[in-house]
């Protein structure tokens, strides 16, 4: 046994230059050498590929490696060739090779020079490849990125499900399947599909202690990102966006702000993509802005931050993408901007897909929502999702542990929840149970008759967010199970039964509400973010000044400057009218009209307090290429119908109004009377106008509707508010 140990260490040094194995590597390799099926769960950066590369070099025959990505194969083959005297040691066969290259590969394999042969699953199914493989001795099959087999995985590929029948067709050999992310559900799915339920399973911990996880509300994102990167000058980072369009826009904006950034997405031609990726690896660029097409097999060890502009579709995706930070064990910050609106957008995207796929997609999204909104330790939640217990109460490196929210006792509520779940039985998901508890009659609840249950509405004194937190805590404490086979169905387990007999105190922390206003009047921006929190003392002084200026002009304060503008002033400290124009929501017009006194006050404050101003923090905007702003202003001058303006610019009505509000709030005067006269009843318009002039405390549309009554629509209020700001403020 020890001879094998010595031999493996010697070969590890000789071929790969490492002095020792990491984690489970040696145990896995021994299992493969013994000819047994092996299943490896190992987080990104844990050294998965070594688990099949080393045994392949030691065993008789050729190892067949199935991998989903051409770029990844090429990377690995190049790496293997550097360890060996002859080129033929590793090859790949895929669609990128021409006839003569394919013949060269086959010659090397038949001559016994090749130890590793890489395939994409699509090429494996080709008849000529199957008949070729039947002629050679196969040492074992390795299936990399095995989560692609499962439709529950974040990267499902139907052709992966055909691998087993093809292997049977070519000839039996031991099997090693490897993945960097798999929930218990996905793991079972992979093992079933590959017919390897009795394989030895090697699971490494999924905890990445050096990563800091943080979720922020999606407010002013581009600016938050620029601020963060400027504060971390020269560090490498990846920013993920969902759409190609957003990737291009954001990359351009970063460049305009003096950041070395490049875009990367599947719509770019291969040469540009490769060039940008190399520039990032060679550190000619600091930041890559990418869709998830980027990063598969990018082994850059010193990525210091991964920012998600849009939240990923699943927690596996999130784990995989955040996992590209800090692979060298150094600092890695993972910041995600979250808004529930994005989730609704993702649900919309799914609408064309088969129903089964939509169901799966929705459940994976709900897990993501649950993770984002929960104020429990992020690490605990994430590891629990991957079937791993995390013992610590405070991980010390996620936003929820560093800024914990107050805990609330929930012993009675946990009992109510467990009783209700027992009463309805183990056939329902979390949102159904919440609806029963708060007493919300849905069609589904009616059809099961649970609106008649004694537990219906038993928790109506709390809201959905509260019950979500109770159920999540019960899942983490192991009182409730989530069914693996029928994903997402909840049931009370033995520990839950015991709890009902002998309850103890349970504490929960209430979920975040990233879309609501946390603390309406707080001086800090919503969500109390770490850096860049407004200077509370200055903010209060600016509010007083705004009141005074508003009074002099006989205007409501919000017409002078809106709260976000004051907040921004107390972060940026503008001391000239020119700087004032760079503040959120303040354009040249407003700066000239109201800016002087504010600038004077800030200047005095900065001098008294000896404040170092973050002047490099001015976010330059890219000249809006689509020219929306100019187009909108010209169209309104020409009295064009709003619906036509929106259509011409491919905006929906809501987006057009937001665009107009931005133009008006920064001091440009527009006359939209012609449109208001066409669409809003004269008395109604008059009433809204008076409300803003006489009664409004703030420019909030919701507040206006509460005061005015429900027969006023949001659109009517917004339109008249625009008119009001133009006439009174600009």
N, C-alpha and C positions, 0 to 999 in steps of 0.2 A: 504493500500500500504506500509506504513512504518513498519507495523508489519512484512510484508514479508522481508523487508530490514533488520530488526533486527534479524529475524529468520535465514536468510541466513548468516549474519555475525557470528551469534552464532555457526551455523553448520560448517562454514568455519574454525573457531577457533577449534571447538571440533574435527572434523575429520582430518583436514589437518594442524592445528597449525599455520595458517596465520591470521594476524590481519586485513588485508584489501585485497580487490580484486585488480587485476591489470587491467588497460585499460578497455576493453569492457566486461570483464568476467561477471560482474553482469547483465548487459543488456542481454547478450546471455542466461544466466541461466534462467532469468525471462521468456524469450521468449520460451525456451524449456519447462519450467514448465507449461506454458499456452497452451502447446500442439500444437504450431505452427512450421512449417518447418523453419529451421534455417541454414544459410550458413555462415561459419566463415572463414575469411582470416586473419591469424595471424602469423607473422614471428616466426621462430624457437626461443624457449626460452620465448615466450610471455605467456605461460601457457595455451596451447590449451586443454590438456587432462582434466584439471579441469572443463572445460565447459560442459563435459558430465559426469565426475565422480560424481560431487556433486549432480546434479539433479537425477542421477540414484539412489543415496542413499536415496533421499527424496521421490521418486515417487513409486507408487504401481507397482508391476511386475518386470520384468527383462529387463535391457537395453542390446541390442545386439550390440556389437562393432565390426566393420569389419576393420581389420588392415592387411597390407601386410606382416608384418615381424614377424616370430616366436620369435626371440630374444626380439623384442620390447614388444610383448604381455606378455612374461614371466616377463620382467622388471616391466611392469605396474601392473600385477596381484600381484607380490611380494610386490610392493609398497602399493597397496590397502590393502593387508592383514595386513600390519603393522599398518594401521589406525583402525583396527577392532578387536573385541574380538575373532570372530570365522573365521576359515580358509575359510569357504564356501562362504564368501561375494563376491569373484571374482574368476572366473575360465576361462580357455581357452579350446577350443576343436580344436585340429589340429593333423596333422599326427604324431606328436612326442609322442602321448599317447598310452598306451597299453589298452587292453580290460577292465581290472578291473579299471584302472584309469578313463576310459570313463564312466563306470557304476557309479562310485563314484560321478562324476560331475553331472550326470543325477539325481541321488538321491537328492543331495543338491538343485538342481534347482527345482525339483518337491516339495521338502519340504518347498520351499519358503525362503531358507536361502540365496540364491544367488541374488545379485543386478546387477552384471555386468558379461556378458558372452562374451568372445572374440572369434572371428572366423577369420581364413584366408579365403579369398573369395573362394578358391578351396574347402574348407570343407563345406562351406555354400551350395554348389550345390548338396551335397550328399543326396540321397533320404531319408536315415534313419534320417538325421539331420532335414530335412524339416518336416517330419511327427512328429518328436519329438517337434519341435518348435511350431507346430500348437496347441499342447496341453496346452501351457503356456501363461500367460498374458505378453505381451511385452509392456514395458513402452514407449520405442522409439528405433529407429535404429540410431547408430552413425557410420558415415563412415569417418575413419581417413585417412590421406594422399590421399585426394579425387582427387588430380591431376592425380593419376594413371588411372583415368577413361578416360582421354583425350589423344588422340594420339599426341596432341601438347604439352602435359606435358613432363617432362624430364624423366619420369619413367613409361611409359605407360604399363599397364597390361590388355590384352584383357578380362580376366575373370572378371575384374571390371565392364565391360559394361553389364554383365548379372545380376548385383545386383538388379536392379529395378524389372525385371520380377519375380525374386525369392521372393522379399519382397511382391509383389502382391499375390504370391502364398501362402505365409505363413499367411499373414494377415496384414491389414493396421495399421500403427502406425506413429506418427510424425517422422520426419527425421532431423538429424543434420549432415551436411557434413563439414569437416574441412580440410584445407590445409595450408601449410606454404609458398607456392609459387604459384601464379597463375597470369598469364598475363590476360588482359581482354578477350582475345581469349579463354584461357583455362577455365576461370570462366564461360563463356557462355556455353561452351561445357559440363561442369560438370552439370550445372543446367538443360540443355536440357535433357541430358541422364538420370538424376535422376527424371525427371518430377517435378522439383521444381522451375520453373521460377518465381513463385510468393512468394518464401521464403523471409523472412527478411534477408538482407545481413549485416553482421557486419565486417567492414574492419579496421584493425589496420594499423598504419603507418608501412611501410616496412623499414623505415630509421633506421640504426643501427649506431648512432652517434659516438660510441666508436671504430668503426672499421676503420682502415687505409687501403685504397686500393691502390695497386701499381702494375704496369706491367713493367717487365724488359725484355730486349732483351735476347734471349736464347743463351748466350755465356758463356762457361765455367761454366755450371750450378752447377755441383756437388760441385765445389770449392766455388762458391758463397754461396751455401747452408751451407756448412761446416763453412764458415767464419761467416755467419749470426748466426748460432746456437752457435758457440764459443763465439760470442759477447753477446749472451743472455743465458749464462750458467744457467742450472737448470730450465729454463722455459719449460712448456709443449707445444708441438706443433704436428701438423699433416702435413704430406707431402703426397700429392696425385699424383700418377703416373697412366698412362693409362694401362700399361701392367704388368702382374704378374712378368715377367722376370726383368723388370726395378725395381719393388718394392724390389725384392730379392737383386739385385746388389747394389742398393743405400743403403739399410739397412746395408749390409755387409761393404760398404765403410764407412758409418758413424761410425760403431762399430770400424773399424780399426783406425779411427781418435779419438777414446776415447769418443764417444758420446753414451749415453745409448739409443739405438734405437732398435725397433723390427718391423718385417714385418707383414702384415695382408692382406690376399686376399682369394678369394673363392676357390683357388686351394689347400689351406692348410687343413689338417684334422681338424674337428670341435674342438677337444680337444686343439690342439695347438692354434687355433684361439682364443678360449675362454681364454686360459692362457695368451696370449699376450695382449688381451683386458683388462683383469683384472690387469695385471702388469702396464698397462698405467693408469688405473683408480686409482690404489693404489700408483701411483707415484714411482714404482720401475723402470719404464722406463720413460724417458723424451719425447721421440719422437716415434710416430708410422708412419711408411711408409706404405701406403695402396693404394689399388684400391678403387673405390667408394663404394665397398661392405661394407666399414667401416664407422661407424659414424652415421648410422641411429639410432636415439634414444639414442645416447651416450650423457648423460646429464652431461658431465664434465664441470663445470662452468669456470675453469681457464685455458682453452686452450689459450695460448698467441700468437700463430702464426699458420696460415694455409698457407702452401706453395704449389702451384700447379707446379709440375715439367712439366706437360703437361697441356695445356689449356683444360677446360671441353668442352663437345659437345654442351652445350647450356647455356644461361645466367641463366636459372632456376637452372641448376646444379651448376653453379658458385655461385649463391646467397645462395643456400642450403649448399654448402660445406664451403664457406667462413664464413657462418653464425654460424659455430661451434666454431668460435673464440670469446673470450671475452663475454661469456654469463652472467657473473656476473657483466657486466657493466665496467669491468676494461679494460686494454690495449688489443687490438687485431689487429695484423698486418696480412694483407692478401697480399702475394706476389705471382705473377703469372709470369712464364717465357713463353714468347710468341715468336713463329716464324711461319710465314705463311706456312712453310713446314709441320708443324704439322697438319694444317687445311687440306692440300692436302692429308696427310696420312689418316685423319679421313674420308675424302670423298671416298678414296679408299676402306676403310672398308665397306662402305655402298653398294658397288656395287652388292652384291648378293641379296639385299633385294628387296621387291616389289617396283615398281616405285613410288607409292603414298608415301610410307614410305621414300624413297630416297629424294623425293621432300621436304617433311617436314624437314627431317634431314638437307638438304642443307640450307634451309631458317634459321633454328635455328643456324646453323654454321655461316652463314653470319652475323647474329645479334651479335654473339660473336666476329667476326672479327671487326665489326663496333665498338663495345665497346672497344676492345683492342687497335685499331689503333687511335681512336679518342683522341684529346687532350683537349676535354671538361671535365668539372668536372665529375669524375667517378660516384659520388653519384647521380648527376642530371640525368645522362644517365641511370643508373640502375633503379632508381625509376620511371623514365618516362616509361621504359620498362614494369614495373608492374602497369602502369596506375595511377601513383601518381605524382603530381607536387611538385618540390622542389624549394622553393622560393629564397634561398640564391644564391648569385653570386659566392661565394667562400666558399667551405665547410671546408677548412683549414685542412682536413685530407684525402687527396688523392694526389698521385704524381702530377697530373695535376694542382691542386690548389696550392700546395706547391712550385712547380717549373713551373710557368705558362710559356707557349710559347708566343711569341709576337702575338698580335691580328692583323688581316688584315681586312681592310674594304671590305665588299662584297655586297654593296647595288645594284650595277648594275648587278652583277652576279646573285643575288637572283631573280631579275626581269627577267633576261634571263631564269633562271631555271623554274620559275613559268609559264612563257609564253610557254616555250617548253612543259612543263607537260600538260598545258591546250590543246595545239595543238595536242599532241598524244593521250590524253584522259586517263581515269582512269583504264586502263586495264594492266598496266605494273609495273614491280618492279624497285627497285633502280638501279640495274646494267644496265638495259635496257635504262633507262633515261640517265645515265652517257654515255653510248655508243652513244646515239643520240647527246648529247651535244659535245662530243669530235670528233664526225664524224667518228665513227668506223663502217664499213659496216659488219654486221654479217648476217648470213642466215635468222635469225628471223626478223631483221630490213628490209631486202630486201622483205621478204614475206608480211610485212605490208606496204611496200612502203615508209617507213619513211626516206629512204635515199634521197627521192625527197623533203622532207619537208624543208621549209625555215629555220627551226631551226636546221637542221642537220649540225653539225660542228660549230654551233654558239658559242660554248665555246672551240674551239680547241686551244685557247691561254693558256688554263690551262690543268693540267693532271687529271686523275681519282681521285687522292687523294684529290685534291682541291675541285672537285665537290662533292665528298663524304661528305666532311666537310660542304659544303653549304647546301646540302639536309638534313643532320642530324640536323643542326642548325634550319632549317625551320620546321622540325618535332617537335623539342623541343619548338620552339616559337609558335607552333600550327598554322602554315600557311598551312601545308600540313598534310593530314590524311593518316594513314595506315589502310587499310580495315581490319576489324576484321574477317569477314566471309571468304573472300578470302585472305588468309594471305599474307601480303607483298605488295599488290597493292597500288600504291600511287595516291592521287588525291588532287587537289587544293580545299580548303574549303572556307567558307565565309570570314574568317579572311584573307586568302590568296588573295581573290578577292579584299578585302578592301586595302590590301597592294599594289596591282597593281595600284589601283587608287591613294592612298596616301602613297608612299614609305617613309620609314625613314631609318636612318643608321643602318646597321647590321654589327656586327664584327664576324669573325670566327677565330679559331686558326687552323692552318694546322695540319693534322694528323701526327702521328709518323710514321717513316719508320723503324721498328725494324730490318728488314733484310738487308736494305741498310746500307751504312756507314754514320752515322750522323757526319758530320765534319771529313773528311778523316784524317786530320793531327792533330786532337785534341789530347791533352795529356791525357785527361780523356778517359777511356774506352767508347766504343760506347754507346750512350744513356745517357751519363752523369749520372751515378748512384750515389746515395747519398753517402753511406759509401764506403770506399775502393777505392776512386778515386785516380788515380796515383798522385804522387808528381810532379807537372808540372816542377818545377825548376830542379829537379834531372833528370827527363825524358829528358829535353833539353840537360843537360850536358852529359848524356849517349849517346844521339844521336851524339853529336859532337865527343865523344870518339870513337864511332863505325865507324864514317867516317874516323878518323885518322888510326884506326887499319886496316880498310878495305884497305886503301891506301897502308899501309906498306906491306900487303899481296897481293896487286894487285887484290882484289876481290870486287864485288859489296857489299855494306853495308849489305843487307838482308841475305847474305850468312853467315856473322859473327853471327848476332842474328836478329831474326825477331822482328817487332814492338811489338807484344804481349809479347815477352820475356822482352824487355826493360821496357814495361809498368809494368810487374809483378815485375821487380827489383825495380821499384820506388814505389811499394806498400809494398814489403817484406823486402827491404834493406838487401840483403844477404852480409855478410862480411867475409865468408870463402868459399873456393872452394867447400867444402861439401854442404854448404847451397845453393850455386849456382846451384848444380845439381837438387835441388827441384823446380827450377824456370820453369814455363811453357816452353816447347820446348827446354830446355837445358839438355842434358844428360851428362854422365861422360866425353865422348870424347870432346864435345864442351867446357865444363867447363875447362878441362885441357888445351885445345888448346888456347882459347881466354879469359878465365875467369879472369886471374890474375890482369890485369890492371883495369878491371871493379870493381872487389872486392876492390881493393886499393882505387879507386875513391869513392866508396860508403862508405867505412869505414871512410875516411877523412870527407866526407859530414855529416855522422851521428854524428861524434864527434863534428864537428863545430856547428851543429844545435841543439845538445842535443836531438836527436830524440829517442823516445821509440819505439823499434822495435816490430812488431807483430809476434815474433818468434813462438808463439804457433800456428801461422796460417799455418804452413807447412802442406799441404794436403798430407797425405800418401795414395798411391794408393794401392788398393787390388791387390795382385799378380793375374794377369789376368788368371783366371782358365781355360778359353778356350785355354790359351796358344797361342793366335793369334800371338803375337809378335814373339815368338820363332819359331812357326810353319812357319810363313811367311819368316823369315830370313833363316831357314833351306831349305825351298822349293826353294827359289831364289838361294841359293848356289847349289842346285841340278838342277838348270835351268828348273824348272817346268813352264809350261804354266800358265800365270796369270789367265786365265779363270778357269783352274782346281784348282788353289789355292783358288780362290774365292768360287767355288762350294763346295770344301771340308770343308770350314768354314761357309757355308751358308751366304756369303756376296754378295752384288751385286758389280759390277766392281768399281763403284764410292767409295763404302765403303772400298774396298781393297786398292785403290789408297790412300785414306785418311790415312789408317793404315800404308802404306809404307812411306807416307810423314812424319807421326809422328815419325817413326823409324829413318828416315834419318835426320829430322830437329834436333833431339836430339843428333846427332853426330855419329850414327852407319853407317858404310860404306857398301853399297850394290852394287853389280855389276849387273845392269839390261840390259847391252848391248845386250845380246842374244835375249831378248824380243823386244827391240827397233829395232834391225836389221830385225826381222821377220815382224814387223807390220808397220814401218814407212819408207817411201822413204828416201834414204840416204841424198839427197840434202836438203829435208825438215828438217830433224833432225839437219843437220849442221847449217841451217839458224836459227832455234830456239835456238840452243846452243850459237851461236854467239850473238844473241839478248841478252841473259841473261849475257853473258860475257862483251859485249861492251856497250849496250844501256840502259839496264833495270834500271829504277829508283827504282822499288820495285819488289817484287816477285809476283805481281798480275797477275793472268792468263788472266783476262779480258783485262788488259792493253796490255799484250803481244799480244792477238788476235787483238786488235785494231791496234797495230803497224804492225803486221805481215800480216794482211789481213784475210778475212773470210774463205779462203780455208784451214786454219789451225784449227783443232778441239781442243776442251778443253782437251780431253784425250791425244792427241799428245803433247800439250804444257806441260801438267803435267808430262808426262813420261820423256820428255827431261829435264825438270826442276829438276826432281829427280836425273837423271844422273849427271847433272851439279853440284848440291849441293854435291853429293858424291865425285866427282873428285876434285872440287875446294875447298870445305869447310871442308870436313871431313878427 
